[in-house]
Amino acid sequence: MPATPVPHPRTSLAYDLVAIDLDGTLLGPDARVSARNIEAVHAARAAGLDVIVCTGRGYIEARKILVAIGQTDSVIVAGGSITACGRTGATLHRFSMHHALVSRAVRVINDSGNAAMVLKDAPAAGFDYLIVSGEDDHPLDPITSWWFEQAGATVRFVRTLEDDEHPEQTLRVGLCTDAHLSAPIESTLSAEMGDATLMHNFPAVVGPHNGGDRPRRVNIVELFDARASKWAALEKLAGERGIAPARIAAIGDEINDVSMIKGAGLGIAMGNAVSAVRELADRHTGPNIDDGVALAIGRILSGEW
């Protein structure tokens, strides 16, 4: 049997690919990409690095940002469950959830008094989200309604999964709720689903309407197929390009970035990263408010990292 070919470096730098998270990482607190970060992304590409966006957002939710940074290369979206063309959004690879798992998760979410957000492979299903309100017709959280509107997501509403015309196209099931209510629901879901799914619980992106003297603290709880993660998708994509894990740098801040921070040859934690990311990272950069991505890319391009 012939030996497996060993990937060769593609650049004179220590890395050939840089994976970058969006919220809390490439995006500032204003949810925009700074001019400095855009320049750094362009400089990385000019130096021969593949720049791969890896985000928990669905493609439609990331599209404006992808345009802002001129992304035409592949993107990893929906927490790793989809790899898509950065220019068109066409699906290149996906980790779908088995319908039986989706059904169990939706039941727990509805029983907790919440509508379930079922993310679909939009090019295949024809829409982005199926909202399952349950027999008691639970309303969608106002934060989620705002998010869908500003992202331009296509949403369909049903009461039960019996009305799901595309059960094979599900990528993720989740809910949005007040932060203090998310942990008990996460615990119930964990007991119900076991190791059959991958689950994350983290703060939601909120809009300016959530300001005031007592802004709501809102969390997102999400479940994926157990195979799906940012690193699983990134490792597959890099392997197809002949890029070894040791030649990958990954930058992130949140719990759904842990897999790629741990798996990459260089894991970089943002200055505002959660402790789980900071503890695993090989290097630390500045916070997103200070363009930590630009700082990290500058150190990679200079050879310091």
C-alpha positions in Angstrom: 0.0 0.0 0.0 1.5 3.4 -1.0 2.3 5.8 1.9 -0.1 8.7 2.5 1.5 11.8 1.0 2.7 14.3 3.6 1.2 17.9 2.9 3.9 20.4 2.1 3.8 24.0 3.3 2.1 26.3 0.8 3.6 29.6 2.1 6.9 30.7 3.6 5.0 31.5 6.8 4.4 29.2 9.7 0.8 28.7 8.6 -1.2 28.3 5.4 -4.7 28.9 6.6 -6.2 31.2 9.2 -9.7 30.5 10.5 -11.6 33.5 12.0 -14.7 33.6 14.0 -17.1 36.5 13.6 -19.1 37.7 16.7 -16.7 38.7 19.4 -13.7 38.2 17.2 -13.6 39.8 13.7 -16.6 41.9 14.6 -16.3 44.8 17.1 -18.9 45.4 19.9 -20.9 47.4 17.3 -21.2 44.1 15.2 -19.2 45.6 12.4 -15.8 44.9 10.8 -13.3 47.7 11.4 -11.2 49.1 8.6 -8.1 47.8 10.3 -9.5 44.2 10.4 -10.5 44.4 6.8 -7.0 45.5 5.8 -5.5 42.6 7.9 -7.7 40.1 6.1 -6.7 41.4 2.7 -3.0 41.3 3.8 -3.4 37.7 4.9 -4.8 36.7 1.5 -2.1 38.7 -0.3 0.6 36.7 1.7 -0.9 33.5 0.4 -3.0 32.4 3.4 -6.4 30.9 2.9 -8.8 33.0 5.0 -11.8 30.9 6.2 -14.6 32.5 8.2 -15.9 30.0 10.8 -19.1 31.3 12.5 -22.1 30.2 14.4 -24.2 32.3 12.2 -26.0 30.8 9.2 -24.9 31.9 5.8 -27.7 34.5 5.4 -26.9 35.9 8.8 -23.2 36.3 7.8 -23.7 37.5 4.2 -23.2 41.3 4.8 -20.0 40.7 6.7 -18.7 38.3 4.0 -19.3 41.1 1.4 -17.6 43.6 3.7 -14.3 41.6 3.7 -14.6 40.5 0.1 -14.9 36.8 1.0 -15.1 34.5 -2.0 -13.4 31.5 -0.5 -15.3 28.8 1.4 -17.0 29.7 4.7 -17.9 27.5 7.6 -21.2 28.5 9.0 -23.9 27.3 11.5 -21.3 26.2 14.0 -19.6 23.9 11.5 -22.7 22.1 10.3 -22.4 23.7 6.8 -19.4 24.5 4.6 -20.6 26.9 1.9 -19.3 28.9 -1.0 -18.5 32.4 0.4 -19.7 34.1 -2.8 -23.0 32.3 -3.5 -23.9 30.4 -0.3 -24.1 27.1 -2.2 -23.6 24.2 0.2 -20.4 22.3 -0.2 -20.7 20.0 2.8 -23.1 19.5 5.7 -23.6 17.6 8.9 -27.4 17.0 9.0 -29.3 16.0 12.2 -31.3 12.8 12.2 -35.0 13.6 12.4 -35.5 11.4 15.5 -33.0 13.6 17.4 -34.6 16.8 16.0 -38.0 15.5 17.3 -36.7 14.8 20.8 -35.0 18.2 21.0 -38.0 20.1 19.8 -40.2 18.3 22.3 -38.0 19.4 25.2 -37.8 22.9 24.0 -41.6 23.2 23.5 -42.1 21.6 26.9 -39.9 24.3 28.4 -42.3 27.0 27.1 -40.2 28.0 24.1 -40.5 28.0 20.3 -37.9 25.8 18.7 -35.7 27.3 16.0 -34.9 24.6 13.4 -32.1 25.7 11.0 -32.3 24.3 7.5 -29.9 23.9 4.6 -31.5 26.9 2.8 -30.3 26.1 -0.8 -31.9 22.6 -0.5 -35.0 23.5 1.6 -35.8 26.9 0.1 -35.9 28.7 3.5 -33.6 29.4 6.5 -35.6 28.6 9.6 -38.5 26.5 10.6 -40.0 27.8 13.9 -41.9 25.1 15.7 -44.2 26.7 18.3 -45.7 23.6 19.8 -49.3 22.8 20.6 -49.4 25.7 23.0 -48.2 28.0 20.2 -45.2 29.5 22.1 -44.2 32.9 20.7 -40.8 33.6 19.2 -38.5 35.6 21.5 -38.4 39.3 20.4 -34.6 39.2 20.2 -34.9 36.4 17.7 -37.6 38.2 15.7 -35.3 41.3 15.5 -32.4 39.1 14.5 -34.3 37.4 11.6 -35.5 40.8 10.4 -32.1 42.4 10.3 -30.5 39.3 8.7 -33.2 38.9 6.1 -33.7 35.3 7.0 -36.6 33.4 5.4 -38.7 31.9 8.2 -41.7 29.5 8.2 -43.9 28.8 11.2 -45.5 25.5 12.2 -47.0 24.1 15.4 -45.5 20.6 15.1 -42.8 18.8 13.2 -45.4 16.9 11.3 -45.6 19.9 9.1 -41.9 19.9 8.3 -41.6 19.2 4.6 -37.8 18.9 4.7 -36.9 16.8 7.7 -33.7 15.7 6.0 -32.4 19.3 5.7 -32.1 20.1 9.4 -28.7 21.3 10.6 -29.4 22.7 14.1 -32.1 23.0 16.7 -32.1 25.8 19.2 -33.9 28.3 21.4 -33.5 31.8 22.6 -34.4 32.7 26.2 -33.4 34.7 29.2 -29.9 33.8 30.3 -31.0 32.6 33.8 -33.5 30.2 32.2 -31.0 28.7 29.7 -29.0 26.4 32.1 -32.0 24.4 33.4 -33.2 23.8 29.8 -29.6 22.9 28.7 -29.5 20.4 31.6 -32.8 18.8 30.5 -31.7 18.6 26.9 -28.4 17.0 28.0 -30.2 14.4 30.0 -32.6 13.7 27.1 -30.0 13.7 24.2 -26.9 12.3 25.9 -23.9 12.0 23.6 -26.1 12.0 20.4 -25.7 15.7 19.9 -23.2 18.5 20.4 -24.7 21.4 22.4 -23.7 25.0 23.1 -25.1 27.6 25.4 -23.8 31.2 25.0 -24.9 34.8 25.0 -27.1 35.9 22.0 -26.3 38.9 19.8 -28.7 41.6 20.8 -29.7 44.8 19.1 -29.9 48.5 20.2 -33.6 48.0 21.2 -32.3 45.9 24.1 -30.6 48.9 25.8 -31.9 50.9 28.7 -31.3 50.8 32.4 -32.0 47.0 32.6 -31.1 45.3 29.3 -32.1 41.7 29.0 -29.4 39.0 29.2 -30.3 36.5 26.6 -28.7 33.2 25.7 -28.9 30.8 22.8 -28.9 27.1 23.3 -28.1 25.1 20.2 -27.9 21.4 19.4 -26.1 19.8 16.4 -25.3 16.4 15.1 -22.5 15.0 17.3 -20.1 15.0 14.3 -20.6 18.7 13.7 -18.2 21.3 15.0 -16.1 24.2 13.6 -13.0 22.0 13.8 -14.6 19.0 12.1 -15.6 21.2 9.1 -12.3 23.0 9.1 -10.2 19.9 9.3 -12.1 18.4 6.4 -11.8 21.5 4.2 -8.1 21.9 5.0 -7.4 18.2 4.3 -9.0 18.6 0.8 -6.5 21.4 0.2 -3.5 19.4 1.4 -3.1 21.6 4.5 -2.1 19.8 7.7 -3.7 20.8 11.0 -0.3 22.1 12.2 -0.4 24.7 9.4 -3.7 26.1 10.6 -4.2 29.1 12.8 -7.6 29.7 14.4 -8.9 32.9 16.2 -11.9 32.8 18.4 -13.6 33.9 21.6 -16.6 31.8 22.5 -17.5 28.3 23.6 -18.3 27.1 20.0 -14.7 28.1 19.1 -13.1 25.6 21.5 -12.9 22.8 19.0 -10.9 24.8 16.5 -8.7 26.5 19.1 -7.8 23.1 20.4 -7.3 21.4 17.0 -5.4 24.0 15.1 -1.6 24.3 15.1 -2.0 27.8 16.5 -5.0 28.5 18.6 -5.4 32.2 19.3 -7.8 33.6 22.0 -9.2 37.0 21.8 -8.7 39.3 24.8 -12.4 39.1 25.4 -12.5 35.3 25.1 -14.3 33.1 27.6 -12.1 31.2 30.0 -12.5 27.8 28.2 -10.9 29.4 25.1 -8.2 31.3 26.9 -7.1 28.2 28.8 -6.7 26.2 25.6 -5.1 28.8 23.4 -1.5 28.8 22.4 -1.4 32.6 22.0 -3.6 35.6 23.2 -4.3 38.7 21.2 -6.2 41.9 22.0 -10.0 42.1 22.5 -12.3 42.8 19.6 -12.8 46.4 20.6 -9.0 46.9 19.9 -9.0 44.9 16.6 -7.4 41.8 18.1 -7.7 40.0 14.8 -5.6 42.5 13.0 -3.0 42.3 15.8 -2.9 38.5 15.5 -2.7 38.5 11.7 0.1 41.0 11.9 2.1 38.7 14.2 1.6 35.8 11.9 2.6 37.7 8.8 5.7 39.1 10.6 6.8 35.6 11.6 6.6 36.5 15.3 4.0 33.7 15.5 
